[in-house]
């Protein structure tokens, strides 16, 4: 996954699964803040504010699913040897 953080282009290729989920969660959080700002902006057209609210709701769902995945991955990783986890960036 490629993304921009603090003005720097980053890539999650060499992060563990849990680190990648954290980065994804950070990206979702930033997008939610932007949607919240658009939704509250009285100068925006109603359609844009409605779209921002809808997007924010979907981002909430994504954030919940990331938490669900994190729990499942932690359970699965208990059964993968540490050397394999490091080798495969798990």
Biopython code that builds the backbone (N, CA, C, O; Angstrom):
import numpy as np
from Bio.PDB.StructureBuilder import StructureBuilder

atoms = [
    (1, "UNK", "N", (0.846, -1.167, 0.000)),
    (1, "UNK", "CA", (0.000, 0.000, 0.000)),
    (1, "UNK", "C", (0.896, 1.235, 0.000)),
    (1, "UNK", "O", (1.823, 1.341, 0.803)),
    (2, "UNK", "N", (0.615, 2.148, -0.890)),
    (2, "UNK", "CA", (1.348, 3.410, -0.919)),
    (2, "UNK", "C", (0.431, 4.501, -0.384)),
    (2, "UNK", "O", (-0.776, 4.484, -0.625)),
    (3, "UNK", "N", (1.009, 5.440, 0.339)),
    (3, "UNK", "CA", (0.252, 6.553, 0.903)),
    (3, "UNK", "C", (1.218, 7.677, 1.231)),
    (3, "UNK", "O", (2.434, 7.491, 1.195)),
    (4, "UNK", "N", (0.673, 8.847, 1.552)),
    (4, "UNK", "CA", (1.494, 9.999, 1.919)),
    (4, "UNK", "C", (1.252, 10.312, 3.384)),
    (4, "UNK", "O", (0.107, 10.436, 3.820)),
    (5, "UNK", "N", (2.339, 10.439, 4.145)),
    (5, "UNK", "CA", (2.251, 10.751, 5.572)),
    (5, "UNK", "C", (3.228, 11.878, 5.865)),
    (5, "UNK", "O", (4.424, 11.757, 5.598)),
    (6, "UNK", "N", (2.723, 12.961, 6.406)),
    (6, "UNK", "CA", (3.543, 14.143, 6.700)),
    (6, "UNK", "C", (4.306, 14.621, 5.468)),
    (6, "UNK", "O", (5.452, 15.059, 5.571)),
    (7, "UNK", "N", (3.664, 14.535, 4.303)),
    (7, "UNK", "CA", (4.270, 15.009, 3.067)),
    (7, "UNK", "C", (5.282, 14.062, 2.450)),
    (7, "UNK", "O", (5.901, 14.397, 1.440)),
    (8, "UNK", "N", (5.464, 12.878, 3.040)),
    (8, "UNK", "CA", (6.443, 11.906, 2.545)),
    (8, "UNK", "C", (5.701, 10.688, 2.009)),
    (8, "UNK", "O", (4.809, 10.157, 2.672)),
    (9, "UNK", "N", (6.072, 10.244, 0.800)),
    (9, "UNK", "CA", (5.444, 9.057, 0.235)),
    (9, "UNK", "C", (5.989, 7.818, 0.932)),
    (9, "UNK", "O", (7.203, 7.628, 1.013)),
    (10, "UNK", "N", (5.099, 6.983, 1.431)),
    (10, "UNK", "CA", (5.484, 5.779, 2.168)),
    (10, "UNK", "C", (4.888, 4.554, 1.486)),
    (10, "UNK", "O", (3.958, 4.658, 0.686)),
    (11, "UNK", "N", (5.440, 3.399, 1.817)),
    (11, "UNK", "CA", (4.944, 2.140, 1.289)),
    (11, "UNK", "C", (5.002, 1.106, 2.402)),
    (11, "UNK", "O", (5.963, 1.071, 3.171)),
    (12, "UNK", "N", (3.982, 0.268, 2.492)),
    (12, "UNK", "CA", (3.904, -0.686, 3.594)),
    (12, "UNK", "C", (4.468, -2.057, 3.243)),
    (12, "UNK", "O", (4.291, -3.001, 4.012)),
    (13, "UNK", "N", (5.130, -2.190, 2.124)),
    (13, "UNK", "CA", (5.606, -3.486, 1.659)),
    (13, "UNK", "C", (6.437, -4.219, 2.705)),
    (13, "UNK", "O", (6.311, -5.436, 2.836)),
    (14, "UNK", "N", (7.281, -3.516, 3.450)),
    (14, "UNK", "CA", (8.166, -4.186, 4.385)),
    (14, "UNK", "C", (7.711, -4.047, 5.829)),
    (14, "UNK", "O", (8.512, -4.215, 6.748)),
    (15, "UNK", "N", (6.448, -3.747, 6.039)),
    (15, "UNK", "CA", (5.900, -3.691, 7.388)),
    (15, "UNK", "C", (5.211, -5.013, 7.690)),
    (15, "UNK", "O", (4.804, -5.740, 6.785)),
    (16, "UNK", "N", (5.090, -5.306, 8.964)),
    (16, "UNK", "CA", (4.337, -6.498, 9.341)),
    (16, "UNK", "C", (2.860, -6.252, 9.047)),
    (16, "UNK", "O", (2.456, -5.123, 8.769)),
    (17, "UNK", "N", (2.074, -7.294, 9.107)),
    (17, "UNK", "CA", (0.640, -7.164, 8.866)),
    (17, "UNK", "C", (0.021, -6.202, 9.869)),
    (17, "UNK", "O", (-0.784, -5.348, 9.498)),
    (18, "UNK", "N", (0.391, -6.336, 11.131)),
    (18, "UNK", "CA", (-0.190, -5.466, 12.158)),
    (18, "UNK", "C", (0.255, -4.018, 11.975)),
    (18, "UNK", "O", (-0.529, -3.094, 12.197)),
    (19, "UNK", "N", (1.516, -3.815, 11.569)),
    (19, "UNK", "CA", (1.986, -2.446, 11.296)),
    (19, "UNK", "C", (1.245, -1.853, 10.096)),
    (19, "UNK", "O", (0.896, -0.672, 10.090)),
    (20, "UNK", "N", (1.012, -2.685, 9.085)),
    (20, "UNK", "CA", (0.271, -2.232, 7.912)),
    (20, "UNK", "C", (-1.152, -1.848, 8.289)),
    (20, "UNK", "O", (-1.669, -0.835, 7.818)),
    (21, "UNK", "N", (-1.785, -2.648, 9.131)),
    (21, "UNK", "CA", (-3.133, -2.309, 9.597)),
    (21, "UNK", "C", (-3.134, -0.989, 10.354)),
    (21, "UNK", "O", (-4.067, -0.197, 10.222)),
    (22, "UNK", "N", (-2.093, -0.747, 11.145)),
    (22, "UNK", "CA", (-2.012, 0.513, 11.884)),
    (22, "UNK", "C", (-1.889, 1.690, 10.919)),
    (22, "UNK", "O", (-2.540, 2.718, 11.102)),
    (23, "UNK", "N", (-1.056, 1.537, 9.896)),
    (23, "UNK", "CA", (-0.910, 2.602, 8.899)),
    (23, "UNK", "C", (-2.233, 2.833, 8.171)),
    (23, "UNK", "O", (-2.618, 3.977, 7.927)),
    (24, "UNK", "N", (-2.927, 1.752, 7.826)),
    (24, "UNK", "CA", (-4.227, 1.866, 7.168)),
    (24, "UNK", "C", (-5.232, 2.570, 8.074)),
    (24, "UNK", "O", (-6.011, 3.409, 7.621)),
    (25, "UNK", "N", (-5.208, 2.223, 9.349)),
    (25, "UNK", "CA", (-6.096, 2.866, 10.318)),
    (25, "UNK", "C", (-5.791, 4.365, 10.418)),
    (25, "UNK", "O", (-6.709, 5.176, 10.537)),
    (26, "UNK", "N", (-4.515, 4.730, 10.370)),
    (26, "UNK", "CA", (-4.125, 6.146, 10.391)),
    (26, "UNK", "C", (-4.674, 6.884, 9.169)),
    (26, "UNK", "O", (-5.171, 8.004, 9.289)),
    (27, "UNK", "N", (-4.583, 6.253, 7.991)),
    (27, "UNK", "CA", (-5.095, 6.860, 6.763)),
    (27, "UNK", "C", (-6.608, 7.052, 6.859)),
    (27, "UNK", "O", (-7.128, 8.093, 6.459)),
    (28, "UNK", "N", (-7.311, 6.055, 7.387)),
    (28, "UNK", "CA", (-8.765, 6.155, 7.570)),
    (28, "UNK", "C", (-9.093, 7.293, 8.527)),
    (28, "UNK", "O", (-10.025, 8.062, 8.287)),
    (29, "UNK", "N", (-8.335, 7.401, 9.602)),
    (29, "UNK", "CA", (-8.579, 8.458, 10.587)),
    (29, "UNK", "C", (-8.414, 9.846, 9.954)),
    (29, "UNK", "O", (-9.226, 10.739, 10.199)),
    (30, "UNK", "N", (-7.384, 10.024, 9.157)),
    (30, "UNK", "CA", (-7.161, 11.306, 8.481)),
    (30, "UNK", "C", (-8.314, 11.608, 7.526)),
    (30, "UNK", "O", (-8.806, 12.735, 7.480)),
    (31, "UNK", "N", (-8.740, 10.608, 6.770)),
    (31, "UNK", "CA", (-9.860, 10.805, 5.842)),
    (31, "UNK", "C", (-11.137, 11.167, 6.595)),
    (31, "UNK", "O", (-11.923, 11.995, 6.133)),
    (32, "UNK", "N", (-11.342, 10.543, 7.758)),
    (32, "UNK", "CA", (-12.522, 10.871, 8.567)),
    (32, "UNK", "C", (-12.481, 12.322, 9.026)),
    (32, "UNK", "O", (-13.504, 13.006, 9.016)),
    (33, "UNK", "N", (-11.311, 12.794, 9.427)),
    (33, "UNK", "CA", (-11.187, 14.191, 9.859)),
    (33, "UNK", "C", (-11.515, 15.135, 8.704)),
    (33, "UNK", "O", (-12.175, 16.156, 8.898)),
    (34, "UNK", "N", (-11.052, 14.791, 7.504)),
    (34, "UNK", "CA", (-11.341, 15.629, 6.342)),
    (34, "UNK", "C", (-12.835, 15.624, 6.033)),
    (34, "UNK", "O", (-13.409, 16.673, 5.742)),
    (35, "UNK", "N", (-13.467, 14.460, 6.093)),
    (35, "UNK", "CA", (-14.910, 14.369, 5.845)),
    (35, "UNK", "C", (-15.686, 15.159, 6.886)),
    (35, "UNK", "O", (-16.663, 15.836, 6.565)),
    (36, "UNK", "N", (-15.249, 15.068, 8.124)),
    (36, "UNK", "CA", (-15.917, 15.798, 9.202)),
    (36, "UNK", "C", (-15.842, 17.300, 8.938)),
    (36, "UNK", "O", (-16.815, 18.023, 9.149)),
    (37, "UNK", "N", (-14.684, 17.763, 8.476)),
    (37, "UNK", "CA", (-14.511, 19.179, 8.168)),
    (37, "UNK", "C", (-15.406, 19.625, 7.028)),
    (37, "UNK", "O", (-15.993, 20.705, 7.089)),
    (38, "UNK", "N", (-15.520, 18.805, 5.983)),
    (38, "UNK", "CA", (-16.387, 19.136, 4.847)),
    (38, "UNK", "C", (-17.843, 19.143, 5.286)),
    (38, "UNK", "O", (-18.609, 20.033, 4.916)),
    (39, "UNK", "N", (-18.220, 18.137, 6.083)),
    (39, "UNK", "CA", (-19.614, 18.014, 6.520)),
    (39, "UNK", "C", (-20.044, 19.223, 7.347)),
    (39, "UNK", "O", (-21.187, 19.668, 7.248)),
    (40, "UNK", "N", (-19.142, 19.753, 8.155)),
    (40, "UNK", "CA", (-19.485, 20.874, 9.035)),
    (40, "UNK", "C", (-19.347, 22.230, 8.350)),
    (40, "UNK", "O", (-19.800, 23.241, 8.887)),
    (41, "UNK", "N", (-18.726, 22.266, 7.169)),
    (41, "UNK", "CA", (-18.502, 23.528, 6.461)),
    (41, "UNK", "C", (-19.822, 24.046, 5.904)),
    (41, "UNK", "O", (-20.376, 23.470, 4.968)),
    (42, "UNK", "N", (-20.317, 25.119, 6.472)),
    (42, "UNK", "CA", (-21.585, 25.697, 6.035)),
    (42, "UNK", "C", (-21.533, 26.259, 4.630)),
    (42, "UNK", "O", (-22.582, 26.456, 4.017)),
    (43, "UNK", "N", (-20.339, 26.526, 4.090)),
    (43, "UNK", "CA", (-20.213, 27.086, 2.755)),
    (43, "UNK", "C", (-20.260, 26.049, 1.648)),
    (43, "UNK", "O", (-20.281, 26.404, 0.470)),
    (44, "UNK", "N", (-20.278, 24.781, 2.007)),
    (44, "UNK", "CA", (-20.287, 23.713, 1.011)),
    (44, "UNK", "C", (-21.719, 23.436, 0.564)),
    (44, "UNK", "O", (-22.656, 23.603, 1.346)),
    (45, "UNK", "N", (-21.897, 23.012, -0.697)),
    (45, "UNK", "CA", (-23.239, 22.622, -1.152)),
    (45, "UNK", "C", (-23.758, 21.448, -0.327)),
    (45, "UNK", "O", (-22.979, 20.630, 0.162)),
    (46, "UNK", "N", (-25.070, 21.373, -0.176)),
    (46, "UNK", "CA", (-25.678, 20.289, 0.602)),
    (46, "UNK", "C", (-25.259, 18.918, 0.085)),
    (46, "UNK", "O", (-25.036, 17.998, 0.872)),
    (47, "UNK", "N", (-25.150, 18.777, -1.244)),
    (47, "UNK", "CA", (-24.786, 17.471, -1.804)),
    (47, "UNK", "C", (-23.381, 17.057, -1.358)),
    (47, "UNK", "O", (-23.147, 15.889, -1.045)),
    (48, "UNK", "N", (-22.454, 18.009, -1.329)),
    (48, "UNK", "CA", (-21.086, 17.698, -0.891)),
    (48, "UNK", "C", (-21.062, 17.346, 0.585)),
    (48, "UNK", "O", (-20.359, 16.421, 0.994)),
    (49, "UNK", "N", (-21.820, 18.072, 1.382)),
    (49, "UNK", "CA", (-21.860, 17.766, 2.820)),
    (49, "UNK", "C", (-22.485, 16.395, 3.047)),
    (49, "UNK", "O", (-22.031, 15.640, 3.907)),
    (50, "UNK", "N", (-23.526, 16.069, 2.279)),
    (50, "UNK", "CA", (-24.153, 14.749, 2.398)),
    (50, "UNK", "C", (-23.200, 13.639, 2.002)),
    (50, "UNK", "O", (-23.131, 12.603, 2.663)),
    (51, "UNK", "N", (-22.460, 13.860, 0.912)),
    (51, "UNK", "CA", (-21.473, 12.866, 0.473)),
    (51, "UNK", "C", (-20.392, 12.673, 1.528)),
    (51, "UNK", "O", (-19.950, 11.551, 1.772)),
    (52, "UNK", "N", (-19.967, 13.770, 2.153)),
    (52, "UNK", "CA", (-18.938, 13.691, 3.195)),
    (52, "UNK", "C", (-19.450, 12.902, 4.390)),
    (52, "UNK", "O", (-18.712, 12.113, 4.980)),
    (53, "UNK", "N", (-20.706, 13.113, 4.747)),
    (53, "UNK", "CA", (-21.284, 12.374, 5.879)),
    (53, "UNK", "C", (-21.360, 10.880, 5.545)),
    (53, "UNK", "O", (-21.050, 10.037, 6.387)),
    (54, "UNK", "N", (-21.772, 10.561, 4.322)),
    (54, "UNK", "CA", (-21.860, 9.172, 3.872)),
    (54, "UNK", "C", (-20.471, 8.520, 3.876)),
    (54, "UNK", "O", (-20.311, 7.388, 4.333)),
    (55, "UNK", "N", (-19.475, 9.243, 3.364)),
    (55, "UNK", "CA", (-18.103, 8.725, 3.350)),
    (55, "UNK", "C", (-17.602, 8.503, 4.771)),
    (55, "UNK", "O", (-16.938, 7.504, 5.048)),
    (56, "UNK", "N", (-17.917, 9.426, 5.670)),
    (56, "UNK", "CA", (-17.497, 9.304, 7.070)),
    (56, "UNK", "C", (-18.094, 8.042, 7.692)),
    (56, "UNK", "O", (-17.413, 7.327, 8.428)),
    (57, "UNK", "N", (-19.358, 7.772, 7.398)),
    (57, "UNK", "CA", (-20.014, 6.562, 7.913)),
    (57, "UNK", "C", (-19.300, 5.313, 7.404)),
    (57, "UNK", "O", (-19.063, 4.377, 8.168)),
    (58, "UNK", "N", (-18.959, 5.295, 6.119)),
    (58, "UNK", "CA", (-18.240, 4.148, 5.560)),
    (58, "UNK", "C", (-16.858, 3.994, 6.179)),
    (58, "UNK", "O", (-16.395, 2.874, 6.397)),
    (59, "UNK", "N", (-16.203, 5.106, 6.461)),
    (59, "UNK", "CA", (-14.887, 5.052, 7.101)),
    (59, "UNK", "C", (-14.993, 4.524, 8.527)),
    (59, "UNK", "O", (-14.099, 3.819, 8.995)),
    (60, "UNK", "N", (-16.083, 4.859, 9.225)),
    (60, "UNK", "CA", (-16.321, 4.284, 10.556)),
    (60, "UNK", "C", (-16.389, 2.765, 10.467)),
    (60, "UNK", "O", (-15.799, 2.056, 11.281)),
    (61, "UNK", "N", (-17.120, 2.274, 9.462)),
    (61, "UNK", "CA", (-17.247, 0.826, 9.264)),
    (61, "UNK", "C", (-15.885, 0.205, 8.954)),
    (61, "UNK", "O", (-15.564, -0.871, 9.460)),
    (62, "UNK", "N", (-15.091, 0.873, 8.132)),
    (62, "UNK", "CA", (-13.753, 0.370, 7.795)),
    (62, "UNK", "C", (-12.880, 0.293, 9.038)),
    (62, "UNK", "O", (-12.133, -0.667, 9.226)),
    (63, "UNK", "N", (-12.981, 1.307, 9.879)),
    (63, "UNK", "CA", (-12.186, 1.339, 11.112)),
    (63, "UNK", "C", (-12.563, 0.173, 12.033)),
    (63, "UNK", "O", (-11.694, -0.457, 12.636)),
    (64, "UNK", "N", (-13.855, -0.104, 12.135)),
    (64, "UNK", "CA", (-14.297, -1.241, 12.952)),
    (64, "UNK", "C", (-13.776, -2.554, 12.374)),
    (64, "UNK", "O", (-13.371, -3.445, 13.120)),
    (65, "UNK", "N", (-13.786, -2.672, 11.051)),
    (65, "UNK", "CA", (-13.323, -3.899, 10.424)),
    (65, "UNK", "C", (-11.823, -4.081, 10.616)),
    (65, "UNK", "O", (-11.353, -5.208, 10.769)),
    (66, "UNK", "N", (-11.072, -2.996, 10.610)),
    (66, "UNK", "CA", (-9.631, -3.075, 10.865)),
    (66, "UNK", "C", (-9.388, -3.643, 12.262)),
    (66, "UNK", "O", (-8.503, -4.481, 12.441)),
    (67, "UNK", "N", (-10.154, -3.202, 13.244)),
    (67, "UNK", "CA", (-10.021, -3.733, 14.611)),
    (67, "UNK", "C", (-10.330, -5.224, 14.637)),
    (67, "UNK", "O", (-9.639, -5.994, 15.304)),
    (68, "UNK", "N", (-11.372, -5.631, 13.909)),
    (68, "UNK", "CA", (-11.747, -7.040, 13.814)),
    (68, "UNK", "C", (-10.604, -7.848, 13.194)),
    (68, "UNK", "O", (-10.243, -8.910, 13.702)),
    (69, "UNK", "N", (-10.036, -7.341, 12.090)),
    (69, "UNK", "CA", (-8.923, -8.032, 11.432)),
    (69, "UNK", "C", (-7.712, -8.140, 12.340)),
    (69, "UNK", "O", (-7.045, -9.175, 12.372)),
    (70, "UNK", "N", (-7.424, -7.072, 13.081)),
    (70, "UNK", "CA", (-6.274, -7.074, 13.988)),
    (70, "UNK", "C", (-6.398, -8.231, 14.989)),
    (70, "UNK", "O", (-5.425, -8.945, 15.230)),
    (71, "UNK", "N", (-7.577, -8.418, 15.567)),
    (71, "UNK", "CA", (-7.788, -9.512, 16.532)),
    (71, "UNK", "C", (-7.563, -10.867, 15.871)),
    (71, "UNK", "O", (-6.898, -11.733, 16.438)),
    (72, "UNK", "N", (-8.116, -11.051, 14.674)),
    (72, "UNK", "CA", (-7.979, -12.327, 13.965)),
    (72, "UNK", "C", (-6.516, -12.604, 13.602)),
    (72, "UNK", "O", (-6.049, -13.737, 13.715)),
    (73, "UNK", "N", (-5.805, -11.579, 13.172)),
    (73, "UNK", "CA", (-4.401, -11.747, 12.782)),
    (73, "UNK", "C", (-3.548, -12.109, 13.990)),
    (73, "UNK", "O", (-2.668, -12.963, 13.888)),
    (74, "UNK", "N", (-3.795, -11.475, 15.127)),
    (74, "UNK", "CA", (-3.031, -11.798, 16.337)),
    (74, "UNK", "C", (-3.216, -13.263, 16.709)),
    (74, "UNK", "O", (-2.258, -13.930, 17.101)),
    (75, "UNK", "N", (-4.428, -13.763, 16.592)),
    (75, "UNK", "CA", (-4.696, -15.175, 16.891)),
    (75, "UNK", "C", (-3.958, -16.070, 15.896)),
    (75, "UNK", "O", (-3.326, -17.050, 16.291)),
    (76, "UNK", "N", (-4.036, -15.735, 14.610)),
    (76, "UNK", "CA", (-3.386, -16.549, 13.580)),
    (76, "UNK", "C", (-1.869, -16.555, 13.738)),
    (76, "UNK", "O", (-1.230, -17.589, 13.539)),
    (77, "UNK", "N", (-1.288, -15.411, 14.093)),
    (77, "UNK", "CA", (0.170, -15.320, 14.209)),
    (77, "UNK", "C", (0.720, -16.149, 15.365)),
    (77, "UNK", "O", (1.905, -16.485, 15.375)),
    (78, "UNK", "N", (-0.114, -16.478, 16.324)),
    (78, "UNK", "CA", (0.334, -17.334, 17.427)),
    (78, "UNK", "C", (0.771, -18.702, 16.915)),
    (78, "UNK", "O", (1.505, -19.411, 17.603)),
    (79, "UNK", "N", (0.327, -19.084, 15.712)),
    (79, "UNK", "CA", (0.610, -20.406, 15.158)),
    (79, "UNK", "C", (1.662, -20.373, 14.050)),
    (79, "UNK", "O", (1.910, -21.389, 13.400)),
    (80, "UNK", "N", (2.281, -19.212, 13.833)),
    (80, "UNK", "CA", (3.316, -19.081, 12.800)),
    (80, "UNK", "C", (4.654, -18.843, 13.499)),
    (80, "UNK", "O", (4.769, -17.923, 14.310)),
    (81, "UNK", "N", (5.670, -19.663, 13.195)),
    (81, "UNK", "CA", (6.980, -19.477, 13.823)),
    (81, "UNK", "C", (7.528, -18.063, 13.591)),
    (81, "UNK", "O", (7.296, -17.459, 12.543)),
    (82, "UNK", "N", (8.250, -17.552, 14.578)),
    (82, "UNK", "CA", (8.778, -16.190, 14.540)),
    (82, "UNK", "C", (9.674, -15.955, 13.331)),
    (82, "UNK", "O", (9.601, -14.896, 12.707)),
    (83, "UNK", "N", (10.528, -16.937, 12.989)),
    (83, "UNK", "CA", (11.427, -16.739, 11.843)),
    (83, "UNK", "C", (10.646, -16.592, 10.535)),
    (83, "UNK", "O", (11.041, -15.817, 9.664)),
    (84, "UNK", "N", (9.562, -17.317, 10.395)),
    (84, "UNK", "CA", (8.717, -17.189, 9.198)),
    (84, "UNK", "C", (8.015, -15.836, 9.204)),
    (84, "UNK", "O", (7.874, -15.203, 8.157)),
    (85, "UNK", "N", (7.576, -15.394, 10.376)),
    (85, "UNK", "CA", (6.931, -14.081, 10.473)),
    (85, "UNK", "C", (7.876, -12.988, 9.985)),
    (85, "UNK", "O", (7.471, -12.096, 9.240)),
    (86, "UNK", "N", (9.146, -13.062, 10.411)),
    (86, "UNK", "CA", (10.131, -12.051, 9.998)),
    (86, "UNK", "C", (10.433, -12.149, 8.502)),
    (86, "UNK", "O", (10.489, -11.140, 7.799)),
    (87, "UNK", "N", (10.625, -13.373, 8.034)),
    (87, "UNK", "CA", (10.977, -13.605, 6.629)),
    (87, "UNK", "C", (9.883, -13.100, 5.686)),
    (87, "UNK", "O", (10.186, -12.523, 4.642)),
    (88, "UNK", "N", (8.643, -13.309, 6.040)),
    (88, "UNK", "CA", (7.514, -12.952, 5.173)),
    (88, "UNK", "C", (6.851, -11.637, 5.568)),
    (88, "UNK", "O", (5.780, -11.308, 5.058)),
    (89, "UNK", "N", (7.475, -10.880, 6.473)),
    (89, "UNK", "CA", (6.928, -9.610, 6.970)),
    (89, "UNK", "C", (5.508, -9.784, 7.511)),
    (89, "UNK", "O", (4.614, -8.989, 7.221)),
    (90, "UNK", "N", (5.322, -10.839, 8.300)),
    (90, "UNK", "CA", (4.015, -11.065, 8.905)),
    (90, "UNK", "C", (3.928, -10.321, 10.214)),
    (90, "UNK", "O", (2.901, -10.379, 10.890)),
]
sb = StructureBuilder()
sb.init_structure("model")
sb.init_model(0)
sb.init_chain("A")
sb.init_seg("    ")
for serial, (resi, resn, name, xyz) in enumerate(atoms, 1):
    if name == "N":
        sb.init_residue(resn, " ", resi, " ")
    sb.init_atom(name, np.array(xyz, "f"), 0.0, 1.0, " ", f" {name:<3s}", serial, name[0])
structure = sb.get_structure()
